[in-house]
Amino acid sequence: MTAGRSENESGSAGFSLVAVLVFMLIVSAIVVPFAVTAKTRLMIANNEVEQERLSLLAEGLANVVSSELADGFATEKLPPDSTPAACRSGEFTFDVRIQDHSGLIDLNAADAYLLSLGFASLGFNQQTSEELAEAAIQFRGSINAFAAQAAEPTTSVGPAQNKQAPFESVSELQEFSALASTPLHDLHDVFTVFSKRGTLSLDRASSRLRTVLAGASASSASITQGATEASAYSVEVIARRDGSGITGQVGFVVEKFPASAAGFRRLSGNPVAEATDLAGTATSSGNCDAVFGTEAAQILKGWAS
């Protein structure tokens, strides 16, 4: 009897152990996915917080640059031809670009020759560039509201329908069949709607345009040699923490208030170049004093520490 009872107790204990193990496996199968999901969500949330933090920092620094542009100081420190500059503060790197819009081609004021140079800078051959220039002129139509509104025939490179009104945004170029897949940032590197000039200043020409301007006709009345007073600037700032792969970025177009007032105002948003596109091309100034000014650089040092 005693031996039989021991066997029963051993069997019961073994069954209990198996039951406990099965229960633990079931609990693990339920809990572990929840734990992994929770950890993943926490990492995503932390990354989102970091990106938002860097984006706010980039916007603040872009406002600093815009304020200095309005005061006439930023162009003494930063090239106004979209050449990127970079600086470091602690474990953070900042890339900055400004572009004077007198060095871009105004879609509403430029002639066919200047427009064709702009499209050539995007990689189109001469024939396609000239066709795109003509399509852009047809798209914007006559500036005379009382002129005969005869429908211009559309072209194979142009939009499905001509607007017969001025371009309101550079992004409207993506309505052109030949430009639909052209990155918006590339278009903004060449064209503007804010300079309101039919000329292009060589001294302020964007880096993309300089490649085609080198072979352009120097006698063209559309291309001027001296810098002109800026009507608008594009400002781009990218902030990133070393090794994180997370960036905050902001881009917008600003103009100075009239001479009787101080400060600047934003005209529109502006697409920002990818941080990877600027890597290795930015002129590094080491610290950020030369880029953002001493006061802003001191604040960055405290923020990064």
Phi, psi and chi 1 to 4 in degrees:
 res  aa     phi    psi   chi1   chi2   chi3   chi4
   1 MET       -  -41.5  -66.6  -69.8  -66.0      -
   2 THR   -65.6  -42.0  -57.8      -      -      -
   3 ALA   -64.1  -41.1      -      -      -      -
   4 GLY   -64.1  -38.2      -      -      -      -
   5 ARG   -66.3  -39.1 -175.4  178.1  -56.3  169.5
   6 SER   -64.1  -40.9  -63.1      -      -      -
   7 GLU   -63.1  -39.9  -69.5  176.6   -0.9      -
   8 ASN   -64.4  -41.6  -71.1  -22.7      -      -
   9 GLU   -66.3  -39.8  -70.7  176.6   -8.0      -
  10 SER   -64.7  -40.9  -63.0      -      -      -
  11 GLY   -62.8  -40.3      -      -      -      -
  12 SER   -66.3  -40.7  -62.4      -      -      -
  13 ALA   -65.0  -41.9      -      -      -      -
  14 GLY   -63.7  -40.1      -      -      -      -
  15 PHE   -64.7  -40.1  176.6   79.0      -      -
  16 SER   -63.2  -41.4  -62.1      -      -      -
  17 LEU   -62.8  -44.2  179.0   59.7      -      -
  18 VAL   -61.7  -41.5  170.2      -      -      -
  19 ALA   -62.2  -41.6      -      -      -      -
  20 VAL   -64.6  -42.7  169.2      -      -      -
  21 LEU   -63.1  -42.5  -70.0  173.8      -      -
  22 VAL   -63.0  -41.3  170.7      -      -      -
  23 PHE   -62.4  -42.0  175.6   75.0      -      -
  24 MET   -65.5  -37.8  -69.1  177.8   66.1      -
  25 LEU   -64.5  -41.0  -73.0  172.1      -      -
  26 ILE   -64.0  -45.0  -66.6  172.6      -      -
  27 VAL   -62.1  -43.3  170.1      -      -      -
  28 SER   -61.9  -41.8  -62.5      -      -      -
  29 ALA   -62.3  -28.0      -      -      -      -
  30 ILE   -88.1  -43.4  -64.2  173.0      -      -
  31 VAL   -76.0  -42.7  171.5      -      -      -
  32 VAL   -58.3  -47.6  169.4      -      -      -
  33 PRO   -59.1  -38.6  -25.5   35.9      -      -
  34 PHE   -63.8  -40.1  -83.8  106.9      -      -
  35 ALA   -65.8  -42.8      -      -      -      -
  36 VAL   -64.1  -43.6  171.6      -      -      -
  37 THR   -62.0  -43.0  -59.3      -      -      -
  38 ALA   -63.3  -41.2      -      -      -      -
  39 LYS   -65.3  -41.9 -176.4  177.7  179.4 -179.5
  40 THR   -62.6  -44.6  -58.3      -      -      -
  41 ARG   -63.4  -37.1  -71.3  179.5  176.2  175.0
  42 LEU   -65.2  -41.7  179.8   60.5      -      -
  43 MET   -64.1  -42.0  -68.8  175.9   61.2      -
  44 ILE   -62.7  -43.6  -67.2  173.1      -      -
  45 ALA   -62.6  -41.9      -      -      -      -
  46 ASN   -63.4  -41.0  -73.1  -22.9      -      -
  47 ASN   -64.8  -40.2  -71.6  -15.1      -      -
  48 GLU   -65.4  -40.2  -70.9  175.9  -14.4      -
  49 VAL   -63.7  -43.1  169.1      -      -      -
  50 GLU   -63.8  -41.6  177.8   72.3   -3.5      -
  51 GLN   -65.2  -41.4 -175.3  173.7   32.9      -
  52 GLU   -64.6  -39.6 -178.7   65.3   21.0      -
  53 ARG   -62.8  -45.3 -176.5  168.4  174.4 -112.3
  54 LEU   -68.4  -34.8  -70.0  174.1      -      -
  55 SER   -65.5  -42.2  -64.7      -      -      -
  56 LEU   -64.7  -39.0  -70.2  172.7      -      -
  57 LEU   -64.2  -44.2  177.6   60.4      -      -
  58 ALA   -61.1  -40.0      -      -      -      -
  59 GLU   -66.8  -40.7  178.8  153.5    4.4      -
  60 GLY   -61.6  -42.2      -      -      -      -
  61 LEU   -69.0  -35.2  -67.7  173.0      -      -
  62 ALA   -64.1  -35.3      -      -      -      -
  63 ASN   -67.4  -36.3  -74.7  -29.4      -      -
  64 VAL   -62.3  -46.4  169.6      -      -      -
  65 VAL   -62.7  -42.5  173.3      -      -      -
  66 SER   -63.0  -38.8  -61.3      -      -      -
  67 SER   -64.8  -39.6  178.9      -      -      -
  68 GLU   -70.7  -32.3  -66.8 -165.1  -21.6      -
  69 LEU   -62.5  -41.6  -76.4  170.7      -      -
  70 ALA   -64.3  -31.5      -      -      -      -
  71 ASP   -87.7   -5.8  -67.5  -23.5      -      -
  72 GLY    84.2   15.8      -      -      -      -
  73 PHE  -100.0  -32.1  -61.9  132.0      -      -
  74 ALA   -61.5  -37.1      -      -      -      -
  75 THR   -69.6  -13.4   53.5      -      -      -
  76 GLU   -77.3  -22.1  -61.3  174.3    3.0      -
  77 LYS  -108.6  -30.7  -58.9 -178.7  -62.7 -177.9
  78 LEU  -120.2  135.5  -63.5  168.7      -      -
  79 PRO   -66.6  131.8   21.8  -31.7      -      -
  80 PRO   -88.9   25.6   32.9  -34.1      -      -
  81 ASP  -120.5   29.4   56.6    3.3      -      -
  82 SER    72.4    6.7   78.9      -      -      -
  83 THR   -67.5  122.7  -58.7      -      -      -
  84 PRO   -73.1  145.5   24.3  -31.2      -      -
  85 ALA  -122.9  154.6      -      -      -      -
  86 ALA  -139.7  153.3      -      -      -      -
  87 CYS  -150.0  165.1   67.8      -      -      -
  88 ARG  -124.8  147.6  -67.2 -179.5   56.5   83.0
  89 SER  -143.4  108.2 -177.0      -      -      -
  90 GLY    63.4 -127.2      -      -      -      -
  91 GLU   -96.1   16.4   58.9 -179.3  -20.6      -
  92 PHE  -111.3  143.4  -64.1   90.8      -      -
  93 THR  -120.6  141.4  -58.8      -      -      -
  94 PHE  -126.9  127.4  -55.0   96.4      -      -
  95 ASP  -107.8  134.7  -63.8  -56.0      -      -
  96 VAL  -132.3  137.8 -175.0      -      -      -
  97 ARG  -137.3  138.0  -66.2 -158.1  -37.9  165.3
  98 ILE  -128.2  147.3   60.6  172.9      -      -
  99 GLN  -135.9  117.7  173.2   61.8   59.3      -
 100 ASP   -71.2  127.2 -178.6  -19.0      -      -
 101 HIS   -73.5   -8.0  -80.2 -134.9      -      -
 102 SER   -72.3  -12.4   65.7      -      -      -
 103 GLY   -98.7   14.9      -      -      -      -
 104 LEU  -118.3  169.7  -60.1  176.9      -      -
 105 ILE  -101.2  121.3  -62.0  170.1      -      -
 106 ASP   -79.3  121.7 -167.0  -68.5      -      -
 107 LEU   -64.2  -24.4  -72.4  169.1      -      -
 108 ASN   -97.3  -14.9  -64.4  -45.2      -      -
 109 ALA  -117.0  -21.5      -      -      -      -
 110 ALA   -72.8  150.4      -      -      -      -
 111 ASP   -85.0  177.2   59.9   15.3      -      -
 112 ALA   -61.7  -36.9      -      -      -      -
 113 TYR   -63.6  -47.6  173.8   69.7      -      -
 114 LEU   -67.2  -40.3 -156.4   52.4      -      -
 115 LEU   -61.6  -41.5  -71.5  168.7      -      -
 116 SER   -65.0  -35.6   66.7      -      -      -
 117 LEU   -62.4  -38.9  -72.7  179.7      -      -
 118 GLY   -62.6  -44.8      -      -      -      -
 119 PHE   -70.0  -32.5  -66.9  120.1      -      -
 120 ALA   -63.7  -33.7      -      -      -      -
 121 SER   -68.5  -16.3   74.5      -      -      -
 122 LEU   -88.9    0.1  -64.7  170.6      -      -
 123 GLY   104.9    3.9      -      -      -      -
 124 PHE   -82.4  148.7  -66.1   99.3      -      -
 125 ASN   -72.8  172.8   60.2   37.7      -      -
 126 GLN   -60.4  -44.7 -178.6  177.0  -11.5      -
 127 GLN   -63.0  -47.2  179.6  179.7  -15.5      -
 128 THR   -65.4  -38.6  -55.9      -      -      -
 129 SER   -61.2  -42.8  -63.2      -      -      -
 130 GLU   -67.8  -37.3  -69.0  173.2   -5.5      -
 131 GLU   -65.8  -40.4  -70.3  175.5   -5.9      -
 132 LEU   -65.7  -38.2  -79.8  166.7      -      -
 133 ALA   -61.9  -45.0      -      -      -      -
 134 GLU   -65.3  -38.4 -175.8   58.5   34.1      -
 135 ALA   -64.6  -36.9      -      -      -      -
 136 ALA   -66.7  -39.4      -      -      -      -
 137 ILE   -66.7  -41.3  -69.0  173.9      -      -
 138 GLN   -65.1  -37.5  -69.2  179.5   11.2      -
 139 PHE   -62.8  -44.9 -179.7   80.3      -      -
 140 ARG   -77.3  -21.4   73.5 -166.9 -172.2 -164.7
 141 GLY    68.8 -166.3      -      -      -      -
 142 SER   -78.7  140.3  172.6      -      -      -
 143 ILE   -79.4   -8.3   60.9  173.7      -      -
 144 ASN   -89.9  110.5 -176.0   -8.2      -      -
 145 ALA   -63.1  -20.4      -      -      -      -
 146 PHE  -101.0    4.7  -59.5   99.2      -      -
 147 ALA   -72.6  156.4      -      -      -      -
 148 ALA   -61.6  129.9      -      -      -      -
 149 GLN   -95.5   54.5  -63.7  -64.8  -45.1      -
 150 ALA   -67.8  131.5      -      -      -      -
 151 ALA   -67.9  122.3      -      -      -      -
 152 GLU   -80.3  139.0  -66.8  -79.6   -1.2      -
 153 PRO   -67.1  138.2   25.2  -34.3      -      -
 154 THR   -77.3  159.3   57.4      -      -      -
 155 THR  -111.7  170.6   65.7      -      -      -
 156 SER   -68.8  -21.5   59.7      -      -      -
 157 VAL   -99.3  -11.3  -61.4      -      -      -
 158 GLY   -90.7 -168.9      -      -      -      -
 159 PRO   -78.6  168.7   30.8  -35.5      -      -
 160 ALA   -66.6  -29.2      -      -      -      -
 161 GLN  -147.7  137.6 -175.6  175.0   -0.5      -
 162 ASN   -77.5  144.3  -69.4  -37.8      -      -
 163 LYS   -80.3  -32.9 -175.4  179.5  179.0 -177.6
 164 GLN    56.9   39.2  -64.9  -65.1  -42.1      -
 165 ALA  -160.9  158.6      -      -      -      -
 166 PRO   -59.4  151.3  -24.0   34.6      -      -
 167 PHE   -62.0  133.3  -76.5   87.5      -      -
 168 GLU   -96.3  -22.2  -63.2  175.2   57.6      -
 169 SER  -153.4  149.7  168.6      -      -      -
 170 VAL   -62.4  -28.6  171.8      -      -      -
 171 SER   -61.4  -19.2   63.0      -      -      -
 172 GLU   -65.2  -18.3  -71.9 -178.9  -75.3      -
 173 LEU   -63.9  -23.9  -77.6  174.9      -      -
 174 GLN   -72.2   -5.7  -71.1 -171.2  -39.3      -
 175 GLU   -77.9  -14.3  -63.5  179.0   24.0      -
 176 PHE   -77.6  132.8  -70.0   50.1      -      -
 177 SER   -57.9  -39.0   58.0      -      -      -
 178 ALA   -73.8  -15.0      -      -      -      -
 179 LEU  -112.5    1.8  -60.7  169.4      -      -
 180 ALA   -57.8  -34.7      -      -      -      -
 181 SER   -98.8    3.9   60.3      -      -      -
 182 THR   -75.0  125.8  -57.2      -      -      -
 183 PRO   -54.6  139.2  -25.2   35.2      -      -
 184 LEU   -61.4  -35.5 -167.6   54.8      -      -
 185 HIS   -64.0  -36.7 -174.6  -90.6      -      -
 186 ASP   -63.7  -39.4  -69.7   -6.2      -      -
 187 LEU   -64.4  -40.3  -64.3  175.3      -      -
 188 HIS   -70.9  -18.8  -81.5  -93.8      -      -
 189 ASP   -74.8  -11.0  -99.1   -3.6      -      -
 190 VAL  -120.0  -41.4  176.6      -      -      -
 191 PHE  -115.8  160.8  -61.0  103.8      -      -
 192 THR  -148.9  167.1 -179.4      -      -      -
 193 VAL  -124.0   11.2  -65.7      -      -      -
 194 PHE  -111.3  -13.7  -63.6  115.0      -      -
 195 SER   -75.1  -32.7   78.9      -      -      -
 196 LYS    57.3   34.4  -60.4 -176.8  173.4   52.4
 197 ARG  -126.6  146.2  -65.2 -172.9 -179.8   96.3
 198 GLY   -92.0   14.3      -      -      -      -
 199 THR  -123.5  165.1   58.3      -      -      -
 200 LEU  -127.1  128.8  172.7   70.4      -      -
 201 SER   -86.2  118.3  172.3      -      -      -
 202 LEU   -60.0  -36.9  -89.4  176.1      -      -
 203 ASP   -65.4  -22.2  -67.0   -4.2      -      -
 204 ARG  -117.5    8.0  -58.8  -63.6  173.7   92.1
 205 ALA   -60.1  139.7      -      -      -      -
 206 SER   -64.2  158.4   69.9      -      -      -
 207 SER   -60.0  -35.0   55.0      -      -      -
 208 ARG   -68.2  -39.3 -175.6 -178.8  -68.0  -87.6
 209 LEU   -72.1  -29.2  -82.0  170.0      -      -
 210 ARG   -60.6  -27.2  -74.6 -162.9  -63.9  -89.6
 211 THR   -66.1  -33.6   59.6      -      -      -
 212 VAL   -94.7  -24.1  -63.3      -      -      -
 213 LEU   -69.5  -24.5  -71.4  174.6      -      -
 214 ALA   -61.0  -31.1      -      -      -      -
 215 GLY  -103.8    8.4      -      -      -      -
 216 ALA   -80.8  163.2      -      -      -      -
 217 SER   -70.0  118.6  172.0      -      -      -
 218 ALA   -68.7  -19.7      -      -      -      -
 219 SER   -87.3   -3.0   61.2      -      -      -
 220 SER   -64.1  131.9  172.4      -      -      -
 221 ALA   -69.9  -13.2      -      -      -      -
 222 SER   -78.0  -16.9  -57.2      -      -      -
 223 ILE  -114.4  119.9  -57.3  172.3      -      -
 224 THR  -104.5  152.8   60.9      -      -      -
 225 GLN   -88.3  -37.7  -63.8  -68.0  -29.7      -
 226 GLY   -90.9  157.2      -      -      -      -
 227 ALA   -71.2  142.7      -      -      -      -
 228 THR  -112.9  165.0   56.4      -      -      -
 229 GLU   -64.2  129.3 -176.1  179.3   -4.9      -
 230 ALA   -72.2  138.7      -      -      -      -
 231 SER   -98.2  -25.7   57.0      -      -      -
 232 ALA  -159.0  158.1      -      -      -      -
 233 TYR  -133.1  144.3  -70.4   95.9      -      -
 234 SER   -93.1  136.0  -65.9      -      -      -
 235 VAL  -126.4  127.2  178.7      -      -      -
 236 GLU  -129.9  134.8  -59.9  175.3   19.9      -
 237 VAL  -135.7  132.1  176.0      -      -      -
 238 ILE  -120.8  127.4  -61.9  175.6      -      -
 239 ALA  -115.3  135.5      -      -      -      -
 240 ARG  -147.7  148.6   50.7 -171.9  170.0 -179.1
 241 ARG   -94.3  134.6 -176.4 -163.7  -66.9  -90.7
 242 ASP   -57.3  131.0  -64.9  -13.2      -      -
 243 GLY    78.4   -5.8      -      -      -      -
 244 SER   -88.6  -26.0   70.5      -      -      -
 245 GLY    74.5    3.5      -      -      -      -
 246 ILE  -102.1  134.5  -58.3  171.5      -      -
 247 THR  -129.8  152.1   63.3      -      -      -
 248 GLY  -119.6  136.4      -      -      -      -
 249 GLN  -145.2  154.7   55.6 -170.4   39.5      -
 250 VAL  -151.4  147.2   67.0      -      -      -
 251 GLY  -149.6  136.8      -      -      -      -
 252 PHE  -157.2  165.6   45.1   72.3      -      -
 253 VAL  -104.2  132.7  179.1      -      -      -
 254 VAL  -126.7  158.2  -61.1      -      -      -
 255 GLU  -136.8  154.1   71.4  171.9   -3.2      -
 256 LYS   -71.6  148.7  -58.9  177.6 -175.8  178.8
 257 PHE   -69.0  162.7  -80.4  135.0      -      -
 258 PRO   -53.5  159.4  -25.8   34.2      -      -
 259 ALA   -55.2  -26.7      -      -      -      -
 260 SER   -77.1   -9.6   57.6      -      -      -
 261 ALA  -124.9  159.2      -      -      -      -
 262 ALA  -102.8  159.1      -      -      -      -
 263 GLY    96.5 -166.5      -      -      -      -
 264 PHE  -142.8  169.2   65.7   93.1      -      -
 265 ARG  -139.8  148.6   63.6  179.4  177.4 -178.2
 266 ARG   -82.7  138.4  -63.9 -171.6 -170.7 -175.0
 267 LEU  -100.0  -36.4  -62.4  175.3      -      -
 268 SER  -168.6  169.1   72.4      -      -      -
 269 GLY   -77.0  164.8      -      -      -      -
 270 ASN  -143.4  130.5 -154.7   60.2      -      -
 271 PRO   -64.3  145.4   23.0  -32.6      -      -
 272 VAL  -105.5  141.2 -179.1      -      -      -
 273 ALA   -63.8  148.9      -      -      -      -
 274 GLU   -63.4  142.0  -66.3  -67.8  -26.2      -
 275 ALA   -58.8  -33.9      -      -      -      -
 276 THR   -67.1  -28.0   52.4      -      -      -
 277 ASP   -70.4  -27.8  -66.3  -20.4      -      -
 278 LEU   -89.6  -17.7  -60.9 -178.3      -      -
 279 ALA   -59.3  126.3      -      -      -      -
 280 GLY    85.2  -11.1      -      -      -      -
 281 THR  -104.5  -17.1   63.7      -      -      -
 282 ALA   -76.6  143.2      -      -      -      -
 283 THR   -83.4  113.5  -58.3      -      -      -
 284 SER   -84.5  134.6  177.0      -      -      -
 285 SER  -106.3    7.7   63.0      -      -      -
 286 GLY    77.2  -95.6      -      -      -      -
 287 ASN   -85.5  173.2   60.9   57.9      -      -
 288 CYS   -96.9    3.2  -69.2      -      -      -
 289 ASP   -59.9  -43.2  -63.7   63.2      -      -
 290 ALA   -73.4  -17.4      -      -      -      -
 291 VAL   -96.3  -48.0  176.8      -      -      -
 292 PHE  -110.2   -6.1  -59.3  115.1      -      -
 293 GLY    97.5  157.3      -      -      -      -
 294 THR   -62.0  -44.8  -57.0      -      -      -
 295 GLU   -63.3  -47.4 -175.3  176.1  -10.1      -
 296 ALA   -65.4  -37.2      -      -      -      -
 297 ALA   -64.5  -38.6      -      -      -      -
 298 GLN   -64.1  -40.2  -70.1  -63.8  -33.0      -
 299 ILE   -64.0  -40.4  -66.1  173.6      -      -
 300 LEU   -62.7  -40.6  -77.8  176.9      -      -
 301 LYS   -61.6  -42.2  -72.0  178.8 -177.8  177.5
 302 GLY   -67.2  -37.4      -      -      -      -
 303 TRP   -70.0  -35.8 -177.8   85.2      -      -
 304 ALA   -83.6  -13.7      -      -      -      -
 305 SER   -82.3      -   60.3      -      -      -
